[in-house]
Amino acid sequence: MALAHDLYGTPASRLDSFVAQWLQPSRKWKEEVLEVVRTVEQFLRQEFFYWERGLDQEVRVLKVVKVGSFGNGTVLRGTTDVELVVFLSCFHSFQEEAKQHQAILRLLRKKVCCCQDLVDLGLSDLSVAQGVPDALIFTIQAGETEEPINVTIIPAYGVLGPSVPNSKPPPEIYVSLIKAYGYPGNFSPSFSELQRNFIKHRPTKLKSFLRLVKHWYQQAHHPGPGRPHPQCGRRVQMGHNGSESLPVPETGLLL
């Protein structure tokens, strides 16, 4: 990728070319990653989950949403992370999600281990990563390039229902969120479609600008020796919770 001074020395009239040449992923890479994502989504949608203890109902996947920079169209070249939010039928409230979150993650981990399609793609590094909220992470290979793709799956309560771009949720949704008394950021994935759509449907010029901002941030604030690395559990973190130093996943931010 271009060095920071290349960006600083690029005139405004050449910024579009700079983004296209250095920051936008190749079409081949995007196609390969999308094929990986389709395999994961197919697995999730076709499975019917049962939990042996503490969950006495069938669990269906209502919707799978690509979020983060890959989902909203601002992913940088060289990025190897894809984040998926999975809305499940067993969550009927924020409180239920908080109560059953760990059980669902354990169940998803068990099912992923048995998915032959994912195993055939070189499934590895499967684990539950602590974060805000906790998530299932694993690595699989992307097509002919065989580049490792780090996949993050976050189960969530589908509080918004059928998503309509630019629609405003009713106020009672936020009332129920306040009454849930959750840790800050724990329920952010439930609103990930709003965050994604805020950018996804914006003009290409704005997305190019966001790519430039992220590239500048990575170059200007790349951690050196002795500084904490912004990546935790193979999930790209764009920030940290100041009070607890907890990593903030991309579902907690707009970029």
C-alpha positions as CSV (number, residue, x, y, z in Angstrom):
1,M,0.0,0.0,0.0
2,A,1.2,3.6,-0.6
3,L,3.1,5.3,2.1
4,A,1.7,8.1,4.1
5,H,3.8,10.8,2.3
6,D,2.3,9.6,-1.0
7,L,-1.1,10.6,0.2
8,Y,0.2,13.9,1.6
9,G,1.9,14.7,-1.7
10,T,-1.2,13.8,-3.9
11,P,-3.1,16.9,-5.2
12,A,-6.8,17.0,-4.8
13,S,-7.4,16.4,-8.5
14,R,-5.6,13.0,-8.2
15,L,-7.3,11.7,-5.1
16,D,-9.8,9.6,-7.0
17,S,-7.0,7.9,-8.9
18,F,-5.1,7.4,-5.6
19,V,-8.1,5.6,-4.1
20,A,-8.6,3.4,-7.1
21,Q,-5.0,2.5,-7.4
22,W,-4.1,2.0,-3.7
23,L,-7.1,1.7,-1.5
24,Q,-9.9,-0.1,-3.4
25,P,-9.8,-3.9,-3.3
26,S,-9.6,-5.7,-6.6
27,R,-12.7,-7.2,-8.2
28,K,-11.2,-10.7,-8.0
29,W,-10.7,-10.4,-4.3
30,K,-14.2,-9.1,-3.7
31,E,-15.7,-11.9,-5.7
32,E,-13.7,-14.5,-3.7
33,V,-14.7,-13.0,-0.4
34,L,-18.3,-12.8,-1.4
35,E,-18.2,-16.5,-2.3
36,V,-16.8,-17.2,1.2
37,V,-19.6,-15.1,2.7
38,R,-22.3,-16.9,0.7
39,T,-21.0,-20.2,2.0
40,V,-21.3,-19.0,5.6
41,E,-24.7,-17.5,5.0
42,Q,-26.0,-20.7,3.4
43,F,-24.8,-22.7,6.3
44,L,-26.5,-20.3,8.8
45,R,-29.8,-20.2,6.9
46,Q,-30.1,-23.9,6.3
47,E,-29.3,-25.0,9.8
48,F,-32.0,-25.4,12.5
49,F,-30.4,-25.2,15.9
50,Y,-31.3,-26.9,19.1
51,W,-29.7,-26.2,22.4
52,E,-29.5,-29.1,24.8
53,R,-29.7,-27.0,28.0
54,G,-31.2,-23.7,28.8
55,L,-32.9,-23.2,25.4
56,D,-36.0,-25.4,24.8
57,Q,-36.9,-24.1,21.4
58,E,-35.9,-24.3,17.8
59,V,-33.6,-21.5,16.7
60,R,-34.0,-20.2,13.2
61,V,-31.9,-17.6,11.4
62,L,-34.1,-14.7,10.4
63,K,-31.5,-12.6,8.6
64,V,-27.8,-12.4,8.0
65,V,-26.4,-8.9,7.5
66,K,-22.9,-8.0,6.3
67,V,-21.7,-5.1,8.4
68,G,-18.5,-3.1,9.0
69,S,-16.5,-1.7,6.2
70,F,-17.1,-4.8,4.0
71,G,-20.9,-4.4,4.4
72,N,-21.1,-0.6,3.8
73,G,-18.7,-0.5,0.8
74,T,-15.7,1.2,2.4
75,V,-13.4,-1.7,2.8
76,L,-9.7,-1.1,2.2
77,R,-7.4,-3.2,0.1
78,G,-5.6,-5.7,2.2
79,T,-8.4,-6.1,4.7
80,T,-9.0,-9.7,5.6
81,D,-11.9,-9.3,8.0
82,V,-15.6,-9.9,7.4
83,E,-18.2,-9.3,10.1
84,L,-21.7,-10.8,10.0
85,V,-24.6,-10.1,12.3
86,V,-27.1,-13.0,12.6
87,F,-30.6,-12.2,13.8
88,L,-32.2,-15.2,15.5
89,S,-35.7,-16.2,16.2
90,C,-35.0,-17.1,19.9
91,F,-34.4,-13.5,20.8
92,H,-37.6,-11.6,21.6
93,S,-36.1,-8.9,23.8
94,F,-32.7,-7.4,24.7
95,Q,-32.9,-9.2,28.0
96,E,-33.3,-12.5,26.3
97,E,-30.4,-11.8,24.0
98,A,-28.2,-11.0,27.0
99,K,-29.3,-14.1,28.9
100,Q,-28.8,-16.5,26.0
101,H,-25.9,-14.9,24.1
102,Q,-23.2,-17.3,25.4
103,A,-25.3,-20.4,24.9
104,I,-25.9,-19.4,21.3
105,L,-22.3,-18.8,20.7
106,R,-21.4,-22.2,22.1
107,L,-24.0,-23.8,19.9
108,L,-22.8,-21.9,16.8
109,R,-19.3,-23.0,17.4
110,K,-20.4,-26.6,17.7
111,K,-22.3,-26.4,14.4
112,V,-19.6,-24.6,12.5
113,C,-17.2,-27.5,13.5
114,C,-19.5,-29.9,11.7
115,C,-20.1,-27.9,8.5
116,Q,-18.3,-29.8,5.8
117,D,-18.5,-26.9,3.3
118,L,-16.6,-24.7,5.8
119,V,-14.1,-27.5,6.6
120,D,-13.4,-27.8,2.9
121,L,-12.5,-24.1,2.8
122,G,-9.8,-24.7,5.4
123,L,-11.7,-23.8,8.5
124,S,-9.3,-23.0,11.3
125,D,-8.8,-20.8,14.5
126,L,-12.4,-21.3,15.6
127,S,-13.1,-19.7,18.9
128,V,-15.3,-17.4,20.9
129,A,-13.7,-14.0,21.2
130,Q,-14.4,-11.7,24.1
131,G,-15.5,-8.2,23.1
132,V,-18.5,-5.9,23.2
133,P,-20.3,-8.1,22.6
134,D,-18.6,-11.5,22.5
135,A,-18.5,-13.1,19.0
136,L,-17.7,-16.3,17.2
137,I,-14.5,-16.0,15.0
138,F,-12.8,-18.3,12.6
139,T,-10.6,-18.3,9.5
140,I,-11.3,-19.8,6.1
141,Q,-9.5,-19.5,2.7
142,A,-10.6,-17.2,-0.1
143,G,-10.7,-19.0,-3.5
144,E,-7.7,-19.3,-5.8
145,T,-5.6,-16.7,-3.9
146,E,-6.0,-18.8,-0.8
147,E,-5.8,-15.7,1.3
148,P,-7.1,-16.2,4.9
149,I,-10.4,-14.4,5.6
150,N,-11.2,-13.8,9.2
151,V,-15.0,-14.2,9.7
152,T,-16.8,-12.8,12.8
153,I,-20.3,-13.9,13.6
154,I,-22.4,-11.9,16.1
155,P,-25.8,-13.2,17.2
156,A,-28.3,-10.4,17.8
157,Y,-31.9,-9.5,18.6
158,G,-33.6,-8.3,15.4
159,V,-35.4,-5.4,17.0
160,L,-35.8,-3.4,13.8
161,G,-37.7,-6.1,12.0
162,P,-37.8,-5.9,8.1
163,S,-35.2,-3.3,7.3
164,V,-36.2,-0.4,5.0
165,P,-33.3,2.0,4.0
166,N,-33.6,5.4,5.6
167,S,-36.6,4.4,7.8
168,K,-36.7,5.6,11.4
169,P,-37.3,3.1,14.1
170,P,-40.2,3.8,16.5
171,P,-39.3,5.5,19.8
172,E,-40.4,2.5,21.9
173,I,-37.4,0.6,20.5
174,Y,-35.1,3.0,22.3
175,V,-37.2,2.9,25.4
176,S,-36.8,-0.9,25.6
177,L,-33.1,-0.5,25.0
178,I,-32.8,1.9,27.9
179,K,-34.8,-0.4,30.2
180,A,-32.5,-3.4,29.3
181,Y,-29.7,-1.8,31.3
182,G,-27.1,-3.4,29.1
183,Y,-23.3,-2.7,29.0
184,P,-22.6,0.1,26.6
185,G,-22.2,-1.4,23.1
186,N,-23.6,-4.9,23.9
187,F,-26.7,-4.3,21.8
188,S,-25.1,-2.3,19.1
189,P,-25.4,-5.2,16.6
190,S,-29.2,-5.0,16.8
191,F,-28.9,-1.6,15.1
192,S,-26.1,-2.5,12.7
193,E,-28.4,-2.2,9.6
194,L,-29.0,1.5,10.5
195,Q,-25.3,2.0,10.7
196,R,-24.6,0.2,7.5
197,N,-27.3,1.9,5.5
198,F,-26.2,5.3,6.7
199,I,-23.1,4.9,4.5
200,K,-24.0,2.1,2.0
201,H,-26.5,4.3,0.1
202,R,-24.3,7.3,0.0
203,P,-22.4,8.5,-3.2
204,T,-19.2,6.9,-4.2
205,K,-17.3,10.1,-3.5
206,L,-18.2,9.9,0.1
207,K,-17.1,6.3,0.3
208,S,-13.8,7.2,-1.3
209,F,-13.3,10.0,1.3
210,L,-14.0,7.5,4.1
211,R,-11.4,5.2,2.6
212,L,-8.9,8.1,2.6
213,V,-9.6,8.9,6.2
214,K,-9.2,5.2,7.3
215,H,-5.9,4.9,5.3
216,W,-4.6,8.1,6.9
217,Y,-5.6,6.9,10.3
218,Q,-3.8,3.6,9.8
219,Q,-0.7,5.3,8.6
220,A,-0.6,8.0,11.2
221,H,-1.5,5.9,14.2
222,H,0.0,2.6,13.3
223,P,1.2,1.1,16.7
224,G,4.9,0.9,17.3
225,P,6.9,-1.2,19.8
226,G,5.3,-1.2,23.2
227,R,1.9,0.1,22.1
228,P,-1.2,-2.1,22.1
229,H,-2.1,-3.4,18.7
230,P,-5.7,-2.4,17.6
231,Q,-6.4,-5.9,16.5
232,C,-7.9,-8.3,19.1
233,G,-8.9,-11.9,18.5
234,R,-8.5,-11.3,14.7
235,R,-11.2,-8.7,14.7
236,V,-10.2,-5.3,13.3
237,Q,-10.9,-2.8,16.0
238,M,-11.5,0.9,15.0
239,G,-11.6,2.1,18.6
240,H,-11.6,1.3,22.3
241,N,-13.9,1.9,25.3
242,G,-12.1,4.5,27.3
243,S,-13.3,3.4,30.7
244,E,-12.5,-0.3,30.4
245,S,-10.0,-0.4,27.5
246,L,-12.3,-2.9,25.8
247,P,-12.2,-3.2,22.0
248,V,-15.0,-1.8,20.0
249,P,-16.1,-3.9,17.0
250,E,-17.0,-2.3,13.7
251,T,-20.7,-2.8,14.5
252,G,-20.2,-0.1,17.1
253,L,-19.0,2.5,14.6
254,L,-20.1,4.0,11.3
255,L,-16.9,3.5,9.3
